[in-house]
Amino acid sequence: MWKVTAPQPLLLRALEGEIKTDVAVIGGGYTGLSATLHLAEAGANVVLLEANEIGFGGAGRNVGLVNAGLWLMPEEVEKKVGPEYGSRLVNVLGHSPDLVFKLIEKHGIQCESIRKGTLHCAHSPGGYRALQQREAQWKDRGASVKLFGREEAAPKIGSESFYGALLDERAGTVQPLAYAYGLARAAQQAGANLYGYSPVIDYIRESNAWRLSTPSGRIIAKSVILAVQGYPEYAFEKNRKAIIPYNFFQFATSPLPEKVRKTILPGGQGAWDTNLILSSYRLDQAGRLIVGSAGQVENLAYTLHEKWTHRTIKKVFPQVGPTTLEYGWSGRIAMTIDHIPRFHILDNNMVTVTSYNGRGIGPGTVFGKLLAEYTLNGSEQDIPLPVTKQKNIYMRGLRGLFYEAGARAYHVLQRRIL
């Protein structure tokens, strides 16, 4: 759906011949595009290589919630990352929506941008207590958040199915693929060279540079930023072993009647809930209700999750009534066991930050900028994460299957009794 409703994308050609550059960025999602843009604006000679088209991976399959921070609560992030980096990471990612909306305004990106916050909705009394903790922790760090009880939250969500909701005024929503297209245009206008359909099929260190080979070309680069996230392929396919695959699907209704549309998230926020297998809710500019949750929509799973979506709409937003689901799609999220991103120096002048654990837009944009700064000045202190060695995750395939099987089983049962 995002591809259908986004502005016209850049028509990128495949790399041909040999090019020499200061920095090669691999991956045309938020991290790669942000890194490319900030490098070009700093005057660096930079080339971006995308194996498919801009936003092919998570950027084009995203929910479009520009949330602050990570999925974990601030205190848990600080505990897991440690005293040296924890508070810096919480602070940097807590302000990540600022950078996203600053870039949208600066470059005139047309992406249905709305900065009126997001609503984290309590699916149970326990979920509400968790939101109370989240509110207190973020308020201690100066964040503009506010918790509403059940009666006050209901008209803000447009549903009586929740026990309350936490409004985070730092956050907002975008058309996620349109935002990626806008970053790509801005990077190109700043002087970067972007190539599509140019997978890196081989790379080798030569003297003080990297030689990256594509099917029809070659790049000689002093530095490399790897930004493939949940979609490592070709020469970097082995990186899949360092992430847990986690799928998230979405279904979108046909545009709702204006009278109904005004009753659902009337303040313009996007929303998601506190359930372990969470659900997300938002409207697009045309008034489509978009509902998402964990899982993929391949083969038989499409019908399973489609039926769950119909039941969910009937339960959570009964005012919608019978409706048609126009679009259904899913994407892959790069996960870690502890839900913390990783900063790896893979080799001399080859770096990556990966695994945003479901928070792609803000962290991707911020870490793209920070990787650009690191590449220009070489200071590890630019990155609010410790440098770690890339490690394979034990039984990562089985973990992914466990998540997928659990999501399917849950969605078979959830909301069958209304």
N, C-alpha and C positions, 0 to 999 in steps of 0.2 A: 504493500500500500504506500509506503513512504516513497518508493521509486515513482509511482504513478502521480503522487501529489507534489513531489519536489520540483523546483525549477529545472530547467535544462542543464544537464551535467556538462562538465568540460569534456570535449572530445579529445582524448589523449591517444597519441600514437605509440606504438611499441618502440622500444629502444633499438636503434640500428647503428652499427659501427662502434667505434671506440670513443669514449669521453673521459677526460680527466677532470676531477673535481676535488674540492676540499673535503666535503662530507657527502656520503651516500646514505640516504634514509630508506629503509626497507619496510614497506607497509603503508597503505593509504587510508588508515583509520584516524581517530582523533590524536593519538600520540604522534604518529608519523607526520600528520599534516601540521600539527602545532609546532613540532620540532622544525620542520621545513620552513614554515612561515617565520619563526623567530630567528632562525639562522640567516635566512635571506634578508630580513630586516636589519640584521647586524652586519650585513655586507659580505657574508660568506658565499662562496660558490657552492651551491647545494643541488643535488639531484635526488628526486624521490622515485623509487621503483615500486609499482604495485602489480601483483601477480594477475589480478583481474581488472576490476574497475574501482574507482574511488568509492569507499564505503561498502565494499562487497561483504565484509565480515560483520562484526558486531555493530559498527557505526550505522549500517543500513538496516539493522534488525532490532535496534534499541527501542526501549519504551519512550525515551525522550524526556525522562525526569532528570533535571539538573540538580542533583542533591548535594548537600554539603557533607563532608566527611566520608567515612566508610560505613559499611553496614553495621559494624561493631560499635558499641558505646565508647566514648572517649577514654574512660578509665581503663577499659579492657585493651584498647589500642596501645595506650601508654605502658601498660603492664607487659604486653607481649613484645613490643618493640624495644622497651628499655628506657632508662632515664636520659640517655644521650640523645636519642632520636624521637622518642615517643611524643613528647609535647610539641615538638617541631612539626611532626607529621600531622598531628591533630589540627594544629593551627593552619598549616599550609592547605590541607584539604578542606578545612572548615571554611576557608575563604575562596575555594576553587570556583564557586559560581560567579564570584566577582570577575575573574579573568574571562570566563565564558561570555558573560553578557557585555563585558568591556570590548571584547573582540567583535562581537555581533554588532555593537554600535559603531565601533571604529571603522569597520569595513563594510558597513551597510548590508549585512548578511540577511537575506530574506528567508527566514526559517520559522515562521509562526511563533516568534519569541514572546513569551509571557513570563514576567517575573513577579508573581504574586504569591510565591511560596509553594510548598507541597504539604500534603496532609498524610501523616502516618496514623493509620486507623487501628484502634484496639479491637481485635476480634473476640476477646474474652476478658474477664476480670483480671486474669494474670497478664494479659497483653497490656491492659491499662496501667497496671502497677509497673510494668517495664517502661512504659512511656513516662511515668512519673520520674523514674530514675534517669531516663534519657534527658528529660527536660531539666532536671536539677544539675546534671553534669554539664550540659551545654550552657546553661545560664551561669554556672561558675566560671565559664571560659568566655563570657561576654556575648554569647550568641543570642540573636533575636528569635526566641522560640516561645510558644505559648500553648499550654495544654487546655483542652476543652473537655468538659464532662459530656455524658451521653446526650442530654437534652440540647446542649449548646452546639454539639458537633453535628447532630443529625441534619439540620438545614444547610450546614456548610458542605456536607458530603452529598446530601440529597438522598440519604438512606437512614433507616432506623435500625440497621443491622449491626451497628458497632457500639462499643461501650465508651467511646471517646475518641479524640484525635489530637495529635500534636502538630501544630502549624509551625513550620520552619520558614520564616520570612526571607531567609538568605537564598532560598531555592527558587525553582521555576520550571518551565517546560519549553521544549523546542521541538520542531520537526527534525528528528535526529539526522536523517540523511541530507536534508537541505543544509543543515549546519556544516556537515562535512564538505559538501559541495562549496559552501561559502569560504571555508578555510582553504580549500584547494585553489579557488580563484584568487584569494588574497595572496597566497604563497606565490602563485604564478605572476601576479602583478608586481610582487616585490622582487622578482628576478629569478625565482627558482625554476628549475626544469623538472617537469613531472611527466612520467611515462607510465602508461597502463599496459596490461597484457604482457608484462615483462618480468616473469618470475626469475628469481635468482636460482639457477640450477647448479652453480658451483662457485666456490670462493676460495681464495688462497692468499696467504701473506707473501708479498714480494718486496724485499728490502724494507722500506719505510712506508709502504702503502698496501692497500688491499685491492686485489683484482676480483671483481664480481662478474660472472658470466651469465647472460640471459640467452634465450634461444637464438636471438639475432644480433646481439651486441655485447659490449663489454665496458665496464667502468673501472677506472683506476682512481681510487679514493684514498685520501690520507686517513680519514676516520669513517666509521660506520655506526649508525644507530639502527638497531634492530627493533622494529615496532610491529610485530605480527600478532601479538596477544593470543587469542583463542584459535587462530587460524594459521599455525605454522605449516608450511608446505615446502615441497621441492627440497632445496639444499638445507632447509631448517626443520624438516619434518621430525627429526630426532628430538626437537624441543618439546614435542607433545608429551614426552615422558615426564616432563617437569611440571605439568599442570593437570588438574582434574577437570575433565570435560563436564560442563553443566549446561543444560539446555533450558531455554526460556521461550515460550510460545506466546503469541498474541492473536486475537481475533477482533475484527472491526465490523461493526454493524453498518448498514446503510445510513446515510445522514438522517438524524432524528428530526421530527417536527419541532419547530421553534418553541412551541409551548412546552414540550417535554424536555428539550435541550436545556431550557432555563432552570429546570429543577435539579439537574445533575451537576455537581461541582460548580455551582453558580458563581463562585468567586474566581474562577479561572485556574484553580490549582489542579495538579495531578495528585494521585493518591496511591497508596499501597498499604497493606495490612501487616499485622504483627504475627500472623500465622507462620509456623515453621516452614510450611510449603506456601509461601506468600502468594498473594494475588495483587495485581496492579489495575488501576482504573484511571482513565483520562478521556478527554474529548479532543478531537482535532479541530482545525479551523472550519471544516465543513459540517461539524456537528456529529461526526461518527463517534460512538462509544467504543473505546478500545479496552478490552479486558485481557489480561495476561496472567500466566503462572508458569511454574516449573514444568519442563517437559519439551519434547519435540513433536512435530506434526508430520512425521514421515509415515507413509503407508497406513496401517490400521490405526495408528495413534491419532491421526487427523480426526476421524469420526469420534473417537473416545473424548478427545479434548473439546471438540466442537459441541458435543452434547453437554459436557460440563459447563461450557460457556453459556449456553442457553439457560441451564438451570441456575447458574450464578446470576445472570441478569434478572431472571424471574424472582430470585430471592432478594438480591441486594437492591435492585432498581426496578421494582414491580411496575412503576409508572411507565416504563418503556413499552410494555405489552409485547405481543408477538412481533418479531423482527427478523430480518434477513442478515446473515453474516456474509459480508461481501468479500472479506480477505482473511486469510489465515497464514501465518508464517512463524518461523522460529529461528533462533540464533544460538551460537555457542559462547559461553562465558568461560574465561580462564580463571580457575579457582585454585587456591592453596589450602592446605589442611587447616591452617590457623587463620585464614581469611585476611592475611596481610600481604600487600604487594612485595615484590622482590626487586632488588637492584643488583645486577650482575655486570661485572667487567669480564666479558667473555674472553677477551684477548687484548693485546696492545691496540688501543684506539678502536675497540669494538665494545659497545655497551648496550644495555637494555634495562628498562623497568617494565615489569610484566605482572599480570594477574591482579586486576582491580576488583575481582570478586563481586561483580554485578554493579559496580559504580563506574561506568566507563567514561561518561562525558566530562565531568569535572576533573577527576584524576588524570584522565588521558590528556586533556588540554594542559593541565598544570605540569605533569611530568614531561610532556613534549617540550615545553618551554625550559624546564630545568635541565633536561638532557641536552638541549641546544646550548645552554650556558655552560654546562660541564664540558661539552665538546670544544667550546671556544677557549676556556681557561684552564681546564684540566683539574679543577678542584673537586674532590669527592664531597666536600662540605656543602656543595650546591644541592645535593640530593638528601632529603630528610629520611633516609633509610640506610641501614648499614650495608656495606658491600658483602654479599654472600656468594658462595660458590653454587652454581647451578647444579641441582641434584635431581635425579629421577625420583618420582613419588612411588613408593611401594604399592603395588596393586592398584595403580591409578585407573586402569580400565575397569576393574571390578567396582571401584568406588563410583565411577561414572555410571555404570550399569545399576548400581544400588540406588543412586539418586533418581535415575530414570524410572526404574521399576517402582520405587516408592511413590513417585509423583503420579504414575499411571494408576496404581492401586488406590491412592487417595482420591484421585479425581473420579474414579469409577463410583466411589461410595459417597463422596461429599455432596451435600445438599440434595440427596435423593428424597429425603423426607422434609417437606416444606411446611 
